[in-house]
Amino acid sequence: VQLQASGGGFVQPGGSLRLACAASGFSLDYYAIGWFRRAPGKEREGVSCISTSDGTDYYADSVKGRFTISRDSAKNTVYLQMNSLKPEDTAVYYCAGGTYWGQGTQVTVSS
């Protein structure tokens, strides 16, 4: 049973990345899934989450309007589409659901 976060990388300001949180050993459909990030020298921050039932989503003010969370049940994966990236979005991004945490994927936004 594990969550696997992927899709991070290096991008210039204004660019886009799509993170993926893939589950194995359990169905993500039964869990609210959240994305979190930890920037160097800062505390972990909740970025976005999506509910189990009606797909209600939540976004931190710092990413609202730029990030979109979605769920693909067929692929047992939750995505975080990140657009208009800013240097302050640089962090290690983690996904979590229930008691499970992914290993993190690095996002670096720099010119």
C-alpha atoms as one frame of an Amber mdcrd trajectory, in Angstrom:
protein
   0.000   0.000   0.000   1.557   3.259  -1.044   1.147   6.646  -2.670   3.549
   7.686  -5.375   3.928  11.376  -6.154   5.531  12.358  -9.435   5.682  15.124
 -12.016   7.910  17.634 -10.318  10.726  19.394 -12.087  12.347  22.658 -12.974
  10.266  25.331 -14.673  10.570  29.040 -15.368   8.165  31.521 -13.778   4.851
  31.460 -15.569   5.291  27.851 -16.560   3.181  24.809 -15.754   3.604  21.390
 -14.238   1.188  18.575 -13.510   1.793  16.502 -10.429   0.342  13.024 -10.105
  -0.460  11.049  -6.972  -0.912   7.396  -7.850  -2.111   4.832  -5.350  -1.338
   1.159  -5.206  -2.942  -1.333  -2.894  -6.029   0.732  -2.172  -8.582   2.882
  -3.956  -8.219   6.642  -3.801 -11.966   6.929  -4.325 -12.529   6.228  -0.636
 -10.219   8.968   0.605 -10.072  12.709   0.521  -6.688  13.418  -1.049  -4.578
  16.425  -0.261  -1.500  18.046  -1.683   0.955  19.674   0.691   4.271  21.387
   0.212   7.300  22.272   2.257   9.542  25.054   1.087  13.097  25.425   2.403
  13.035  26.934   5.869   9.248  26.939   6.063   6.611  24.777   7.656   4.539
  22.330   5.666   1.597  24.026   3.978  -1.683  22.593   2.755  -2.087  23.413
  -0.929  -5.231  21.693  -2.132  -7.525  18.768  -1.433 -10.394  16.962  -3.088
 -13.246  15.182  -1.365 -14.360  11.630  -1.945 -17.972  12.090  -2.899 -18.885
  15.123  -4.926 -15.359  16.174  -5.809 -15.524  19.323  -3.737 -12.102  20.900
  -3.782 -10.188  23.323  -1.628  -7.270  25.608  -2.415  -4.949  27.672  -0.321
  -5.270  31.370  -1.080  -1.721  31.407  -2.389  -2.586  29.025  -5.256  -6.260
  29.767  -5.878  -6.935  30.427  -9.540  -3.619  28.892 -10.607  -3.791  25.289
  -9.385  -6.470  22.704 -10.125  -6.906  19.384  -8.391  -8.673  16.493 -10.091
  -9.299  12.801  -9.670  -9.093  10.038 -12.292 -10.739   6.994 -10.733  -9.864
   4.737 -13.666  -6.173   5.432 -13.120  -6.489   5.592  -9.325  -4.649   8.894
  -9.491  -5.162  12.441  -8.270  -3.580  15.259 -10.221  -2.515  18.774  -9.346
  -2.311  20.999 -12.394  -0.117  23.962 -11.575  -0.179  26.949 -13.901   1.366
  30.407 -13.726   4.019  29.088 -11.405   5.935  31.530  -9.255   9.315  31.229
  -7.543   7.486  31.071  -4.208   5.880  27.825  -5.359   9.276  26.163  -5.100
   8.963  23.322  -2.602   8.774  19.599  -2.160   5.197  18.582  -2.865   3.562
  15.653  -1.098   0.226  13.952  -1.523  -1.626  12.306   1.311  -4.811  10.364
   1.910  -5.961   8.665   5.084  -2.792   7.669   6.891  -0.772   7.389   3.693
   1.807   9.862   2.441   3.675   9.934  -0.829   7.415  10.395  -0.886   7.419
  13.927  -2.277   8.379  15.448  -5.589  10.542  18.539  -5.992   9.174  21.581
  -7.811  11.621  24.362  -8.591  10.483  27.602 -10.205  13.311  29.841 -11.236
  14.543  31.929 -14.097
